[in-house]
Amino acid sequence: MELNTHFSKIVEEITTDITSNVVMKVDGAINDAINHRLAVYDFTSHIQEATTRTIEKKISEYTIDSKKLENRTVDKIRETLSLAQNQTSTLVETIVREKLENFDLNKIVLDAVSILLHDRLSNFTFPENSIDPVALKLANLTISGDNVKGGIIENFSSTGIDDRTTQIALTLLDESTVIENNLFTQHLTVQGSMTIDGDLTLNGTVTEDTDFYRKLVSGTTKNTLDSINDNLFSRYSTNIFDKIKNDGLDLNKITLNGEELATRDSLGKSIIHSNLQNLGELKELQVQGESILSQTLYVTNKRVGINTIEPSAALTIWDEEIEITTKKKSKDTGIIGTSRNQKLVLSSNNKENITLHEDGSTQIENLRIGPIRFTTSNTPPNFVSERCHIVWNINPNLGGPLGWVCLGGANWANFGIID
């Protein structure tokens, strides 16, 4: 039989004997105390004294009736005895409580246990290779952990360990250490590699000057740039362009290579080409090269054309089939006219004042040289006009005048008789 089984039986028997002896000793002590108090207590004297006082008091209050007095006396005696019995029970309880308070129950139990252990162990034969309990000095007992093997230690604690688990939390193996639940620690240093099969949640920050942070940023940047292909860029650029097209673009200024292209109210100096469709009022405009305004005015190097993009002179004006030019004729001489087989009329107040014909002739219907007016007629004039007004005869004959001159009012005279 194993040593644990022997000790279990011994402890069980000792416990039974101790319980019995303690109960017996306590009962005996209580009984002795009660018996002693009851032995010295004078019940008769107390009862008689109490009865006499009660009877005398009642007799003084009533008219004496012997029969009633006898019955009442008997009742009072019974009542007094009952009261005395209750008082006696209270007195006994008080005495027992006082006695128990004076008992050293721990000493009694220890003494009883010592006596039983001495009696038991004096006649007990320990198995072979067992330790005699007398040889154990528990006050200075030290058991090495090398000698503790097998079994489960409950509520284990030490200076550095506080075991509060209700199930397995840590498993130690030769090749690994398994933590069966969550791991909480203030600092963690890993010498070697670390593999995480689940998700990684980082509530703090990562130091930026570590290799891990730099490699993470570099790798993420490279992977992001590699993943941005033409399709992705085209899709997002299309969305951006559609957004700008529908909602417009609101910027304080636009720069290109560090140079301003446009600000709130002006274009940058670096803009030299554009395809503007509409402009507001311009205070100044300088253009180099060809310019077309409203498909009407064409300007090129030393040429201006109106309704033409092929001006033949410094200024060329086309109106349907008519071409009018203004240019240099020769040194210090300019010319205004038409280079085609067309008449040219110089007009004022919508009148044909001067007509330049295709043959080079010039026709003036009403000519004035200084204050003298020149007109034509095929009949002698008879209307009122200013003095010196000369009317040329356009139907001359022999013996007839070359023309007529006004002498004032409606007076006319012939001049230049043809002979």
C-alpha positions as CSV (number, residue, x, y, z in Angstrom):
1,M,0.0,0.0,0.0
2,E,1.3,3.5,-0.9
3,L,2.5,6.0,1.7
4,N,-0.3,8.4,0.8
5,T,-3.0,5.8,1.5
6,H,-1.4,5.1,4.9
7,F,-1.4,8.8,5.8
8,S,-4.9,9.2,4.6
9,K,-6.2,6.4,6.9
10,I,-4.1,7.7,9.8
11,V,-5.4,11.2,9.3
12,E,-9.0,10.0,9.1
13,E,-8.8,7.9,12.3
14,I,-7.0,10.7,14.1
15,T,-9.7,13.2,13.0
16,T,-12.5,10.9,14.3
17,D,-10.8,10.4,17.6
18,I,-10.0,14.0,18.1
19,T,-13.6,15.0,17.3
20,S,-14.9,12.4,19.8
21,N,-12.4,13.5,22.6
22,V,-13.0,17.2,22.0
23,V,-16.8,16.8,22.2
24,M,-16.5,14.6,25.3
25,K,-14.1,17.1,27.0
26,V,-16.2,20.1,26.1
27,D,-19.5,18.4,27.2
28,G,-17.7,17.3,30.4
29,A,-16.5,20.8,31.2
30,I,-19.9,22.3,30.5
31,N,-21.7,19.7,32.6
32,D,-19.2,20.2,35.5
33,A,-19.7,23.9,35.4
34,I,-23.5,23.6,35.3
35,N,-23.6,21.0,38.1
36,H,-21.3,23.2,40.3
37,R,-23.6,26.2,39.9
38,L,-26.7,24.2,40.5
39,A,-25.2,22.6,43.5
40,V,-24.4,25.9,45.3
41,Y,-27.6,27.7,44.1
42,D,-30.2,27.9,46.9
43,F,-33.4,27.5,44.9
44,T,-35.6,27.0,48.0
45,S,-34.7,30.2,49.7
46,H,-35.1,32.3,46.5
47,I,-38.5,30.7,45.8
48,Q,-39.8,31.2,49.3
49,E,-38.6,34.8,49.5
50,A,-40.2,35.6,46.2
51,T,-43.4,33.9,47.1
52,T,-43.7,35.6,50.5
53,R,-43.2,39.1,49.0
54,T,-45.8,38.4,46.3
55,I,-48.4,37.0,48.8
56,E,-48.0,39.8,51.2
57,K,-48.4,42.4,48.5
58,K,-51.6,40.8,47.2
59,I,-53.1,40.2,50.7
60,S,-52.7,43.9,51.4
61,E,-54.7,44.7,48.3
62,Y,-57.7,42.4,48.7
63,T,-60.2,41.2,51.3
64,I,-59.0,37.9,52.6
65,D,-61.0,34.9,51.4
66,S,-59.3,31.7,52.6
67,K,-60.5,29.6,49.7
68,K,-59.6,32.1,47.1
69,L,-56.4,32.9,48.9
70,E,-55.4,29.3,48.8
71,N,-56.1,28.9,45.1
72,R,-54.4,32.1,44.3
73,T,-51.5,31.2,46.4
74,V,-51.1,27.9,44.6
75,D,-51.3,29.7,41.2
76,K,-48.8,32.3,42.3
77,I,-46.5,29.6,43.5
78,R,-46.7,27.9,40.1
79,E,-46.1,31.2,38.4
80,T,-43.2,32.0,40.6
81,L,-41.7,28.5,40.0
82,S,-42.1,29.0,36.3
83,L,-40.4,32.4,36.5
84,A,-37.6,31.0,38.6
85,Q,-37.1,28.1,36.2
86,N,-36.8,30.6,33.3
87,Q,-34.4,32.7,35.3
88,T,-32.5,29.6,36.1
89,S,-32.2,28.7,32.4
90,T,-30.9,32.2,31.7
91,L,-28.5,32.0,34.6
92,V,-27.2,28.6,33.3
93,E,-26.7,29.9,29.8
94,T,-24.7,32.9,31.2
95,I,-22.6,30.6,33.3
96,V,-21.9,28.2,30.4
97,R,-21.0,31.2,28.1
98,E,-18.6,32.5,30.8
99,K,-17.0,29.1,31.2
100,L,-16.6,28.7,27.4
101,E,-14.9,32.1,27.1
102,N,-12.3,31.0,29.7
103,F,-11.6,27.7,27.9
104,D,-8.5,27.6,25.6
105,L,-10.2,25.5,22.9
106,N,-7.1,25.5,20.7
107,K,-4.9,24.2,23.5
108,I,-7.5,21.5,24.4
109,V,-7.6,20.4,20.7
110,L,-3.8,20.4,20.4
111,D,-3.4,18.5,23.6
112,A,-5.9,15.9,22.5
113,V,-4.3,15.6,19.1
114,S,-0.8,15.2,20.6
115,I,-2.0,12.5,23.0
116,L,-3.8,10.6,20.1
117,L,-0.8,11.0,17.8
118,H,1.6,9.8,20.5
119,D,-0.6,6.8,21.3
120,R,-1.1,6.0,17.6
121,L,2.5,6.6,16.4
122,S,4.0,4.7,19.4
123,N,2.4,1.5,18.2
124,F,2.4,2.3,14.4
125,T,4.9,0.6,12.1
126,F,5.9,2.7,9.0
127,P,6.5,0.9,5.7
128,E,10.0,0.3,4.5
129,N,11.9,3.3,3.3
130,S,9.3,5.7,4.9
131,I,10.1,8.7,7.1
132,D,9.3,8.5,10.8
133,P,7.0,11.6,11.4
134,V,8.8,12.2,14.7
135,A,11.9,13.0,12.6
136,L,10.0,15.8,10.7
137,K,10.5,19.3,12.1
138,L,7.9,21.2,10.3
139,A,9.0,24.6,11.6
140,N,12.3,24.4,9.6
141,L,11.1,22.0,6.8
142,T,12.4,22.8,3.3
143,I,11.4,20.7,0.3
144,S,13.4,21.1,-2.9
145,G,11.5,21.5,-6.1
146,D,13.7,18.7,-7.5
147,N,11.9,16.3,-5.2
148,V,8.4,17.3,-6.3
149,K,7.2,15.2,-9.2
150,G,3.8,14.5,-10.6
151,G,0.4,15.7,-9.5
152,I,-1.3,19.1,-9.8
153,I,-0.4,22.0,-7.4
154,E,-3.5,24.2,-6.9
155,N,-3.4,27.9,-6.0
156,F,0.4,27.9,-6.6
157,S,2.2,31.2,-6.1
158,S,5.8,32.4,-5.6
159,T,7.7,35.7,-5.6
160,G,7.4,35.9,-9.4
161,I,4.4,33.7,-10.2
162,D,0.7,34.1,-9.3
163,D,-1.4,31.2,-10.7
164,R,-5.1,32.0,-10.9
165,T,-6.0,29.8,-13.8
166,T,-8.9,27.4,-13.9
167,Q,-7.6,25.5,-16.9
168,I,-4.3,25.0,-18.8
169,A,-2.9,28.4,-19.9
170,L,0.8,27.5,-20.5
171,T,2.3,24.4,-22.1
172,L,6.0,23.9,-22.1
173,L,7.5,21.6,-24.7
174,D,11.1,20.8,-25.8
175,E,10.7,22.5,-29.1
176,S,8.2,25.3,-28.2
177,T,6.2,27.1,-25.6
178,V,2.5,27.3,-26.1
179,I,0.4,30.1,-24.6
180,E,-3.2,28.9,-24.7
181,N,-4.9,32.3,-24.3
182,N,-4.1,36.0,-24.7
183,L,-0.5,37.3,-23.9
184,F,-0.2,40.6,-22.2
185,T,3.3,42.1,-21.6
186,Q,4.8,45.6,-21.3
187,H,7.8,44.9,-23.5
188,L,8.5,42.2,-26.0
189,T,11.8,41.5,-27.6
190,V,12.0,38.8,-30.3
191,Q,15.5,37.5,-31.2
192,G,14.9,36.0,-34.7
193,S,11.9,35.8,-36.9
194,M,8.2,36.2,-36.0
195,T,5.3,34.6,-37.8
196,I,1.7,35.9,-37.3
197,D,-1.0,33.6,-38.7
198,G,-3.9,35.9,-37.7
199,D,-4.6,39.6,-38.0
200,L,-2.1,42.2,-36.6
201,T,-3.7,45.2,-34.8
202,L,-1.3,48.0,-33.9
203,N,-2.7,50.6,-31.5
204,G,0.6,52.5,-31.0
205,T,3.1,53.9,-33.5
206,V,6.1,52.4,-35.4
207,T,9.4,54.2,-34.9
208,E,10.3,55.8,-38.2
209,D,14.1,55.4,-37.9
210,T,13.9,51.5,-37.8
211,D,14.7,49.3,-40.7
212,F,11.3,47.7,-40.5
213,Y,9.5,51.1,-41.0
214,R,11.8,52.1,-43.9
215,K,11.5,48.8,-45.6
216,L,7.7,48.8,-45.1
217,V,7.3,52.3,-46.6
218,S,9.7,51.5,-49.5
219,G,8.0,48.2,-50.2
220,T,4.5,49.6,-50.0
221,T,5.5,52.5,-52.3
222,K,7.0,50.2,-54.9
223,N,4.1,47.8,-54.8
224,T,1.6,50.7,-55.1
225,L,3.5,52.2,-58.1
226,D,3.8,48.8,-59.7
227,S,0.1,48.2,-59.3
228,I,-0.8,51.5,-61.0
229,N,-1.1,50.4,-64.6
230,D,-2.4,52.3,-67.6
231,N,-5.9,51.0,-67.1
232,L,-6.1,52.2,-63.5
233,F,-4.6,55.6,-64.4
234,S,-7.0,55.9,-67.4
235,R,-10.0,55.1,-65.3
236,Y,-9.2,57.6,-62.5
237,S,-8.0,60.2,-65.0
238,T,-11.3,59.9,-66.9
239,N,-13.2,60.4,-63.6
240,I,-11.1,63.4,-62.8
241,F,-11.6,64.9,-66.3
242,D,-15.3,64.3,-66.1
243,K,-15.5,66.0,-62.7
244,I,-13.6,69.0,-64.0
245,K,-15.8,69.0,-67.2
246,N,-19.1,68.9,-65.2
247,D,-18.2,70.9,-62.1
248,G,-15.3,73.1,-63.3
249,L,-11.9,73.7,-61.8
250,D,-11.5,76.3,-59.0
251,L,-7.8,77.2,-58.4
252,N,-6.1,80.4,-57.1
253,K,-3.3,79.9,-59.7
254,I,-1.9,77.4,-62.1
255,T,1.8,76.8,-62.4
256,L,3.9,74.6,-64.7
257,N,7.5,73.8,-63.9
258,G,7.5,76.6,-61.3
259,E,6.2,79.2,-63.7
260,E,2.7,80.7,-63.4
261,L,0.3,79.9,-66.3
262,A,-2.7,81.7,-64.9
263,T,-3.8,83.6,-61.8
264,R,-7.2,84.9,-60.8
265,D,-7.2,87.7,-63.3
266,S,-4.3,87.3,-65.7
267,L,-2.4,84.9,-67.8
268,G,1.3,84.1,-67.2
269,K,4.0,85.6,-69.3
270,S,5.1,82.2,-70.4
271,I,1.9,81.6,-72.4
272,I,2.7,82.4,-76.0
273,H,0.2,80.1,-77.8
274,S,-3.5,79.6,-77.3
275,N,-6.7,78.8,-79.1
276,L,-9.1,81.2,-77.3
277,Q,-12.6,81.3,-78.7
278,N,-13.9,84.4,-76.8
279,L,-12.3,87.4,-75.2
280,G,-13.7,90.3,-73.2
281,E,-12.5,93.9,-73.6
282,L,-8.8,94.2,-74.3
283,K,-6.8,97.2,-73.3
284,E,-3.7,96.1,-75.2
285,L,-3.0,93.4,-77.7
286,Q,0.3,92.5,-79.3
287,V,0.4,89.7,-81.8
288,Q,3.3,88.1,-83.7
289,G,2.4,86.0,-86.7
290,E,-0.9,85.5,-88.4
291,S,-4.2,86.6,-86.8
292,I,-7.8,86.1,-87.9
293,L,-10.6,88.0,-86.2
294,S,-14.2,86.7,-86.7
295,Q,-13.3,85.3,-90.1
296,T,-13.1,88.9,-91.5
297,L,-9.9,90.6,-90.4
298,Y,-6.7,88.8,-91.4
299,V,-3.3,90.1,-90.3
300,T,0.0,88.7,-91.3
301,N,3.5,90.1,-91.8
302,K,3.1,93.6,-93.3
303,R,-0.3,92.7,-94.7
304,V,-3.9,93.3,-93.6
305,G,-6.8,91.7,-95.4
306,I,-10.5,92.3,-94.9
307,N,-12.7,89.3,-96.1
308,T,-9.5,87.8,-97.5
309,I,-6.6,85.8,-96.2
310,E,-4.5,86.6,-99.3
311,P,-4.1,90.4,-99.2
312,S,-2.3,91.7,-102.4
313,A,-1.4,95.0,-100.8
314,A,-0.6,96.5,-97.4
315,L,-4.4,96.8,-97.0
316,T,-6.7,94.8,-99.2
317,I,-10.5,95.0,-98.8
318,W,-12.9,92.6,-100.6
319,D,-16.6,93.1,-100.8
320,E,-18.0,90.3,-102.9
321,E,-16.3,90.8,-106.3
322,I,-14.8,94.2,-105.6
323,E,-11.2,94.5,-104.4
324,I,-9.9,97.8,-103.0
325,T,-6.2,98.1,-102.1
326,T,-4.0,100.6,-100.3
327,K,-0.3,100.4,-100.8
328,K,2.9,102.1,-101.9
329,K,3.0,103.2,-105.5
330,S,6.6,104.2,-105.6
331,K,9.0,106.1,-103.4
332,D,7.2,108.7,-101.5
333,T,4.0,107.8,-103.4
334,G,1.0,105.8,-102.2
335,I,-2.0,104.6,-104.1
336,I,-5.6,103.8,-103.1
337,G,-7.7,102.1,-105.7
338,T,-8.5,98.8,-107.4
339,S,-6.1,96.7,-109.4
340,R,-8.9,95.0,-111.3
341,N,-11.1,96.1,-114.2
342,Q,-13.6,97.9,-111.9
343,K,-14.8,101.5,-111.4
344,L,-14.0,103.3,-108.2
345,V,-16.4,105.9,-106.7
346,L,-15.4,108.5,-104.1
347,S,-18.6,109.3,-102.3
348,S,-19.9,111.7,-99.6
349,N,-23.3,111.7,-98.2
350,N,-24.0,108.7,-100.3
351,K,-23.5,110.7,-103.5
352,E,-21.1,109.7,-106.3
353,N,-18.8,112.7,-106.0
354,I,-15.9,111.3,-108.0
355,T,-16.0,108.3,-110.3
356,L,-12.8,106.7,-111.5
357,H,-13.5,104.7,-114.6
358,E,-11.7,101.5,-115.8
359,D,-10.1,103.5,-118.7
360,G,-8.5,105.8,-116.2
361,S,-10.9,108.8,-116.7
362,T,-12.3,110.7,-113.8
363,Q,-15.9,111.8,-113.7
364,I,-17.0,114.7,-111.4
365,E,-20.7,115.8,-111.5
366,N,-20.3,118.8,-109.3
367,L,-16.8,120.3,-109.1
368,R,-15.8,123.3,-106.9
369,I,-12.4,124.9,-107.2
370,G,-12.0,127.4,-104.4
371,P,-15.2,129.4,-104.3
372,I,-16.0,128.7,-108.0
373,R,-18.5,126.0,-108.8
374,F,-18.4,124.0,-112.0
375,T,-21.3,121.9,-113.3
376,T,-22.6,120.9,-116.8
377,S,-25.9,121.3,-118.8
378,N,-27.1,120.9,-122.4
379,T,-29.4,124.0,-122.1
380,P,-28.9,127.5,-120.8
381,P,-29.4,127.6,-117.0
382,N,-32.3,129.7,-115.6
383,F,-32.1,128.9,-111.9
384,V,-30.8,130.9,-109.0
385,S,-27.2,130.3,-108.1
386,E,-24.1,131.9,-106.5
387,R,-22.1,134.4,-108.5
388,C,-19.2,132.9,-110.7
389,H,-21.0,129.6,-111.0
390,I,-19.9,128.2,-114.3
391,V,-22.0,125.7,-116.2
392,W,-20.3,124.0,-119.1
393,N,-22.3,123.3,-122.3
394,I,-22.4,119.7,-123.1
395,N,-24.2,120.2,-126.4
396,P,-22.1,122.9,-128.1
397,N,-22.7,124.2,-131.7
398,L,-21.0,126.7,-134.0
399,G,-21.9,130.2,-133.0
400,G,-23.1,128.9,-129.7
401,P,-21.5,129.4,-126.2
402,L,-18.9,127.1,-124.6
403,G,-20.8,127.6,-121.4
404,W,-22.6,130.0,-119.0
405,V,-21.5,132.0,-116.0
406,C,-23.8,133.2,-113.2
407,L,-23.7,137.0,-112.6
408,G,-25.7,136.6,-109.5
409,G,-29.2,135.4,-108.8
410,A,-30.8,134.1,-112.0
411,N,-28.7,136.3,-114.3
412,W,-26.6,134.2,-116.6
413,A,-24.2,135.2,-119.5
414,N,-22.7,133.3,-122.3
415,F,-18.9,132.9,-122.6
416,G,-16.6,131.3,-125.2
417,I,-18.5,131.7,-128.5
418,I,-17.7,128.9,-130.8
419,D,-16.9,130.1,-134.4
